[in-house]
Amino acid sequence: MTNISLITGGSRGLGRNTASHIAKHGGDVILTYRSQEEEAKSAVAEIEALGRKAVALQLDVENIASFAAFAQTVRSALHSTWGSTTFNHLVNNAGYGEMTDFAETTEAQFDGLFNVHVKGVFFLTQTLLPLLADGGSIVNFSTGLTRVSYPGFSAYSAAKGAVEILTNYMAKELGHRGIRANTIAPGAIETDFLGGSVRDIPAYNESFAKMTALGRVGVPDDIGPAVASLLSSDNRWVNAQRIEISGGQNI
Ligand SMILES: NC(=O)c1ccc[n+]([C@@H]2O[C@H](COP(=O)([O-])OP(=O)(O)OC[C@H]3O[C@@H](n4cnc5c(N)ncnc54)[C@H](OP(=O)(O)O)[C@@H]3O)[C@@H](O)[C@H]2O)c1
């Protein structure tokens, strides 16, 4: 039976890499994008070239009021593309980073980060529960910055810390349906995140590489395969865990 994963923020970066590795593992994908429709279409083409099915849907995870209509769009896509009423895995990956000192952080910056990384994850998952198959799983994206502190990330990391706690409650309250919920916490990875600074600014790249036991920063291919593997039945007994994927950053 086909496994279908819904990945938020699947147009670029870690979400896109995860989508591609799910396809390589034989799964199909519904991926969402906020504004980069062309990138999302090219992610779909990449998955189709691997012989799997994929659909791209627009979603702003900050726009809670749109979630009911989004669920209806997912329901239609499941029916028309797969002849199914449910999908199997939800990957709450969409997000952005913002670096601001604690003393300077505005209420608008705080609200933006919490809306996307906590409130959006909470209510999107709640809204999609009737479409998530029993026996499925949820993976929520956190960050290595919930374990170590790095100046400038107080609001971002507090939001990610909240999603780690939320993940445990999802595991507790959805376990009766056989649904697992885990958090993955990437270290510094070369993507467009934070304006691409880890990838594009040599001083940043070198400084994070020096903090990492394996001696370099991460690339998307270090994350996607690990998430795809976590979703698979090989990891069916892994539940309510925070799994750091960082090459040993700050140990
Ligand atoms: N890269 C790192 O170093 C790192 C480290 C730890 C944790 N993380 C976490 O990993 C996740 C993915 O980050 P990334 O590095 O892949 O970032 P990225 O390359 O900037 O990609 C971000 C993705 O999220 C989508 N997105 C952003 N804001 C959104 C919103 N309000 N609603 C819906 N979609 C939205 C983007 O859609 P569009 O393409 O349409 O804009 C894009 O698909 C995030 O949760 C991030 O906090 C990243």
The ligand as an SDF file (V2000), in Angstrom:
LIG
                    3D

 48 52  0  0  0  0  0  0  0  0999 V2000
   18.9050   25.2740    8.1750 N   0  0  0  0  0  0  0  0  0  0  0  0
   19.2250   25.2170    9.4380 C   0  0  0  0  0  0  0  0  0  0  0  0
   20.3690   25.5170    9.8280 O   0  0  0  0  0  0  0  0  0  0  0  0
   18.2120   24.7610   10.4650 C   0  0  0  0  0  0  0  0  0  0  0  0
   18.6760   24.3650   11.7290 C   0  0  0  0  0  0  0  0  0  0  0  0
   17.7670   23.9390   12.6850 C   0  0  0  0  0  0  0  0  0  0  0  0
   16.4230   23.9060   12.3940 C   0  0  0  0  0  0  0  0  0  0  0  0
   15.9800   24.2960   11.1540 N   0  0  0  0  0  0  0  0  0  0  0  0
   14.5300   24.2250   10.9060 C   0  0  0  0  0  0  0  0  0  0  0  0
   14.3140   23.4130    9.7640 O   0  0  0  0  0  0  0  0  0  0  0  0
   13.1200   23.8380    9.0940 C   0  0  0  0  0  0  0  0  0  0  0  0
   13.4000   24.0520    7.6220 C   0  0  0  0  0  0  0  0  0  0  0  0
   14.3870   25.0510    7.4780 O   0  0  0  0  0  0  0  0  0  0  0  0
   15.2420   25.2070    6.1170 P   0  0  0  0  0  0  0  0  0  0  0  0
   16.6550   25.3530    6.5290 O   0  0  0  0  0  0  0  0  0  0  0  0
   14.8750   24.1620    5.1600 O   0  0  0  0  0  0  0  0  0  0  0  0
   14.7010   26.6420    5.6230 O   0  0  0  0  0  0  0  0  0  0  0  0
   14.5260   27.2170    4.1380 P   0  0  0  0  0  0  0  0  0  0  0  0
   15.5160   26.6230    3.2010 O   0  0  0  0  0  0  0  0  0  0  0  0
   14.4820   28.6950    4.3140 O   0  0  0  0  0  0  0  0  0  0  0  0
   13.0620   26.6820    3.6820 O   0  0  0  0  0  0  0  0  0  0  0  0
   11.9460   27.1060    4.3970 C   0  0  0  0  0  0  0  0  0  0  0  0
   10.7010   26.4230    3.8820 C   0  0  0  0  0  0  0  0  0  0  0  0
    9.6130   26.7610    4.7490 O   0  0  0  0  0  0  0  0  0  0  0  0
    8.6010   27.4230    3.9940 C   0  0  0  0  0  0  0  0  0  0  0  0
    8.0130   28.4630    4.8370 N   0  0  0  0  0  0  0  0  0  0  0  0
    8.6330   29.4650    5.4890 C   0  0  0  0  0  0  0  0  0  0  0  0
    7.7300   30.2130    6.1760 N   0  0  0  0  0  0  0  0  0  0  0  0
    6.5160   29.6660    5.9340 C   0  0  0  0  0  0  0  0  0  0  0  0
    5.1980   29.9800    6.3300 C   0  0  0  0  0  0  0  0  0  0  0  0
    4.8890   31.0410    7.0980 N   0  0  0  0  0  0  0  0  0  0  0  0
    4.1820   29.1660    5.9070 N   0  0  0  0  0  0  0  0  0  0  0  0
    4.4460   28.1250    5.1180 C   0  0  0  0  0  0  0  0  0  0  0  0
    5.6690   27.7790    4.6830 N   0  0  0  0  0  0  0  0  0  0  0  0
    6.6960   28.5460    5.0900 C   0  0  0  0  0  0  0  0  0  0  0  0
    9.2870   27.9580    2.7380 C   0  0  0  0  0  0  0  0  0  0  0  0
    8.3100   28.1010    1.6840 O   0  0  0  0  0  0  0  0  0  0  0  0
    8.6380   29.0310    0.3730 P   0  0  0  0  0  0  0  0  0  0  0  0
    9.7080   28.2950   -0.4010 O   0  0  0  0  0  0  0  0  0  0  0  0
    7.3720   29.0700   -0.4070 O   0  0  0  0  0  0  0  0  0  0  0  0
    9.1020   30.3350    0.8840 O   0  0  0  0  0  0  0  0  0  0  0  0
   10.3070   26.8540    2.4790 C   0  0  0  0  0  0  0  0  0  0  0  0
    9.6950   25.7610    1.8350 O   0  0  0  0  0  0  0  0  0  0  0  0
   12.6140   25.0830    9.8280 C   0  0  0  0  0  0  0  0  0  0  0  0
   11.6100   24.7160   10.7460 O   0  0  0  0  0  0  0  0  0  0  0  0
   13.8560   25.5520   10.5890 C   0  0  0  0  0  0  0  0  0  0  0  0
   13.5140   26.2850   11.7480 O   0  0  0  0  0  0  0  0  0  0  0  0
   16.8360   24.7180   10.1820 C   0  0  0  0  0  0  0  0  0  0  0  0
  1  2  1  0
  2  3  2  0
  2  4  1  0
  4  5  1  0
  4 48  2  0
  5  6  2  0
  6  7  1  0
  7  8  2  0
  8  9  1  0
  8 48  1  0
  9 10  1  0
  9 46  1  0
 10 11  1  0
 11 12  1  0
 11 44  1  0
 12 13  1  0
 13 14  1  0
 14 15  2  0
 14 16  1  0
 14 17  1  0
 17 18  1  0
 18 19  2  0
 18 20  1  0
 18 21  1  0
 21 22  1  0
 22 23  1  0
 23 24  1  0
 23 42  1  0
 24 25  1  0
 25 26  1  0
 25 36  1  0
 26 27  1  0
 26 35  1  0
 27 28  2  0
 28 29  1  0
 29 30  1  0
 29 35  2  0
 30 31  1  0
 30 32  2  0
 32 33  1  0
 33 34  2  0
 34 35  1  0
 36 37  1  0
 36 42  1  0
 37 38  1  0
 38 39  2  0
 38 40  1  0
 38 41  1  0
 42 43  1  0
 44 45  1  0
 44 46  1  0
 46 47  1  0
M  CHG  2   8   1  16  -1
M  END
$$$$
